[in-house]
Amino acid sequence: MRVHLLILTLFFCSISFAQTIVSDTIKQTLLNEIVVSASRTPERVLQSPVTIERMGIQEIKKSASPSFYDGLENLKEVQMNTSSLSFKSINTRGFATVANTRFMQLVDGMDNSSPLLNFVIGNMIGVSEIDVQSVELLPGASSALYGANAFNGILFMNSKSPFSSPGITAYAKFGQTSQQAAGSNDYKDYGIRVAHKFNNYFAAKANYTYMTGTDWYATNYNDKTVAGRDRSHYGYDGINVYGDEASTVISAPTLPIDKVSRTGYNETDLTDNKASNTKVDFSIHLRPTGNENLEVIWQSKFGFGNAVYQGANRYYLNNFFMQQHKLEIKGKNFFIRGYTTTEDGGNSYDMTFTAININRLAKSDKNWFTDYGTAYARSTLLLGQTPAQAHAGARNFADYNISPAGLGLTPSIDATNPSAPRGTRFAAGSPEFRAAFDKVTAEASVLSGSKLVDNSRIYHSDANYNLKDLIKFAEVQVGGSFRQYELNSHGRIYTDANSPIFYNEFGAYTQITKKLVDERLKFTGSVRYDKSKNFEGNLSPRVSLVYSAGAAKKHNFRASFQTGFRNPSTQDQYIGFNVGSAILLGSAPDNLTRYTETLPISATGQTYAGVSANTNIDGSIAYTNSFTAVSVATGNPSLFKKTVLDYVKPEEVKAIELGYRSLIENTSIDINGYYNVYNNFIGNVNVVAPLYGTAVDAPNPAGDLNTDSGTKAFKALQNGDTRVFQLYANTNLEIKSLGFGIGLSRKVYKDFELGVNYNFAEFSFDQSKDLSFEAGFNTPKHRVKASIGNERLFKNFGFNISGRWNSEYLWQSTMVDGMIESATVIDAQVNYSFPKLKSTLKIGAANLGGKEYVQVLGAGAIGKQIFASWTINP
């Protein structure tokens, strides 16, 4: 409550200080700050046709966050999703995920999304904070200029040129992270930048940064699906417990009709929780004419390290490696660039399958469940034990071969596979456990291993030409891009076991800008055409108006309408990934037939006519012969529904935005509101395919098994002879979202700088019309952020304090659904400059209060991080 009052006090202070002294220099800076990304041409930030947020060198220096990338969270509109200490994803305007395929991030013009999975991996191959020139953020759809993936927003990170910023710069940070589960652990981060201008024709630079620390431990042991269920329950499936996904219905007298799960391992048993990131980049800059009118740039970037990524499961990115290489030619009015992005999964692995297959090395699933069912049945029938006692004894026998007293049981033998393991469960951390762990994480097949194999690439080129020197009546730009994907997971994630999967997409755009009414009204119109291999072409128009009112044109009103689209990602089209509880399956037609597997049939199922011990399936049955999982979950056959789905197609959005930006009485004001309408929104739908019989609406449980194929399909469900698929599908529902934000900043009382912003966001759709669809808005309705600081509180001494608060919100994902609690976070730093040493000492703390909070359900709770840094500037 005190923090909320502080934020409100800061807000009203920013309105009430009427006698503030602000220098003319500061006024001019606020009025004339230049941005490029909104229209692909330099323009005053006040006259941007859309909402734009900017962080420059001075803002980075003042940030109270451990890194400049962390500091982006204090910008208006930004929502940060922390999956790991070294892996954070940015989102704007709703529908947030860790794997945020709707948000784009460009570093010096290069998209640094993962080629395999199409989402940004934070700043793992980004830019060093001592090499950042500027960061610009465009919230909302930007497809008209930047193509398919700029659907929810786009972040531009631009590095310094060695021509304008030569010299040697270095920094070192040391500190600690503190979390209740992990304790206090050391954290360090250091880097160096070397840049040299040899002459007016040639310059070069190189950067090296290294960060390491202990990751936030993920210790959420709530059951994924049933509130209040704990480890003592026979069907427990913990959020941060893995291996308990292996479950089955056990046929035993007196056992309830429900699934029993194997005993899992905690996440902390399956990872050393070490987070690290190393970035290396270098570039060579040539200016053949000796000035900025023509420049040729070769740039290479390398990033590798450890982090935790969360999708349908939790994945440890261990020695993950990505590299990018770019050749760019840019001039006064044009640029043309080409780059390639390559990644290597290193020793990365899936934690769920690590635990599942460690368990299988101790005892096969069949032997384990047989032992459990035998012990449970005999304990209740022969010993008269209560269900709770019988379950405890059955699990102990299945795990450790310790027979309930008085029964004298021995471990079972699988008659069809006598050599199947039937030993005891490996204790976490034991030599046997470590040997099993090493074996499993070195193998790629989910049947016995968990290694993530990835050698995917992107080849990309784009160009832009501004015709302002050729066309005088208006500013006209034209441009385009081409991209080729090469998916190569060796069959581990995609259906590319036999050969890599290639597919292309391209786009072209034009934009016209014209100033009217004594140059007070700026009209901008643009349109882009994009085409991807598996989908029809798409047009994305945008129209915007900016009117500058007042004698000094300080009052800027803006309005825009644009359409955007997002092509289904590589996952949506080509994934074929077994995550234990389901097969994640992309809907490209050739992908469905490439996904094949052989599945065993239960003993009961084999008694039906025409059913054998095994069956061969491919992915097409998910669309042609399956039930919707949401209908099967009712348990009422009369409500079962056959799946009727089309193949996934591009999402579309229509976006209307209004805004106002000005400097009034020395207070910078930015107000914006937006309304978005989404069609063909892509979500996840689970379906259950019977391994025999035909899926029909309302199958008859009592029909003739020889003549009624619907009855046979129902029996397959009842016997557990099924395959669950998680599909990527478009909902027919129209989804709407709206929001608004206000940002205020000013100097108050000498050199104190005060800022505050507020964002509201919500969405709506009729869930009753599509019960199986999850929108995954994953965004707080209310967010408040505030900061106060002074660069010159005393001679060479400055400070900054920033605070943020968000309301609670629903988190929906392929891994787990649930509520994320509201959070209040305070960051603070003090700094002292040593002019003679050309250096600055900064001491700071993130989450100063230390109360842990969660941004991603299933990820570790975020604790406190303190640090001291020393930066040397030329």
C-alpha angles and dihedrals in degrees: 000000000000090000092051090051090050091053092049090048091052089049094054091042089060089058100040104052098094097160097056117149110224121170122237088241092061091048092052092048092054093046099045104036107139128223129180110186101072094067103006088249133083113271139154111273089231090061098046110135092223137032111286133177123200137194118189136182094280093050090050091052091051096046116121092204123103090248137011089249090056087048091062086077089075092062118103112263095017121126116185122208112198115201094160141358088259100034120064128155128207125219138176133195100011142292093089125181136161088243092050105184091166094065126070130207124193124192111194087338096310121119104230096195118133109267090217101047104020097229133113115258096210115249096326090118097016129102136302114251091235089056097049115116097175144337121214125188126198109191117206134016116348100163093124091073106015106036139230105339096048088086104124099019146310134235123206120199114187124190130214122270117238088222093062100026110039126161141067120298126178139172139185127195127188129177147112140272117216126199131156093235097041101032120212117329135176121257128191136178128174140161147168134212122199118187130166135184105209093183139319090292105046137039136154141185141188133196134196126182132171129188129178136168145129115290124235106271113239106221107156103139098175116125113261096228112016120057114227096015111135137188093279091069115097092227098045115150108179124204095231095026118094133195092042087092086082102090141143143179107262118211104219133135113266092008111128116243096260139108122273116208131208120248110271137209125240118248088243088062092055104049137038088225093229115152121194141156131190121187126188125176139161135180138190119212124198126186107189093187095043094246142069094274090091129019133168117202131190112189132178124187130187128186131175139157148102129299142140118252121193124208126128085334135011114270128194109218099209116185089345110180133197131173136185131193124191138185113192134176116192134173142171094295107010149042135193122186141170128190143166129214122203129180137189122198092214110189095336119147145183111250094207095057091040089062095039093053095042086057090049091053088058096043131349118250092244094052092044095052092042091054091047094051093045093050093045095049095047094043091056098038101038103026099032093228123168116254091255092052092045093050092050092050093044092053092047090052094045091048102038107013089242105147119219108258113273097020104079094205123178127204114275127248122221104233092204092049111023092176093060110126116264102169131117130289115272114245111236110262095014121130089251090052092049092049091050091045092053092048095049097045090051093058124075103201112095088218089072109357146038108210117137109223117197134162099154128151143196124207112197138174132175139170139189133191126191111207096197093121091051101037117047107178092069142353109266126186131185129187148143147187142216128200134182123193122207108191113196117165092139089240094304098109106001132038090260100112094125100038141344118280116238127194135159140212132182140181142187131195144178131198134191125197123189131175117216140172098045088323091297096112118059118193120196123183126175139167132188133193120206131182129188127189098252100035141058119260119275132211119211115189127184129190124184139172128198120188119193111204131185132052092284093036090242097138107077121184118188136188129177141175122194142158123221137185140193123209113221107269125245087265092053090053110030112018119122101171127157108214095173100250092053146353112255102219130187118216104225102130094235089049093060094057093044092058107084136157142162116234130191121240122224121252090252093051092052090064092067119094114265095012119118133191092268136024132202118222139173131202095267091080088070087070102028104038116022144100124232108258092224091060093046089051090065089069089217112116091203088065097047112121130201112235114255110183138150122218113273118273135183122297119236133204134187110203130193119187133181125185149164129205128180150133110244123175088345092306118121110220129191120176126174140168131186140188121197130189116197126199128186089014110189118234139148126274123187118213132183117219117199113224090222135021128034125287110236135161112274099356117209109248091199100045127123109281090210097053107020110070090182090061089049090053090051090052089052089056091047093050095046091246094142144109118221116213128191107210133192108234142165118241119225088219122106109233120203130193132180137178146156137203141192128199126189129182136165145146113263127191107354110318102349111125119205129188136172134172137179131198131192121192135171140153137202140202136146105262091184089069093057112023095175096054122099114194095194096208089165094178132122115245091221131035128172125186130180139171139184128186147148124211091196106034088141130354107307090348127113142160143192133197123189129182135185136184133188133186121239118275144181117263117204123181143145089262104046143342127216148109124298112209125235115266139201117200129183123193123186140177140178123199139190125197126215104200095186090053092040089228143116132215116209127185117188149154132212116211089012093187091057096221105145119235138181129228098174121038105236095026124101121282110255115240134180125308121194125185146170119207136190117200125187117200126186 
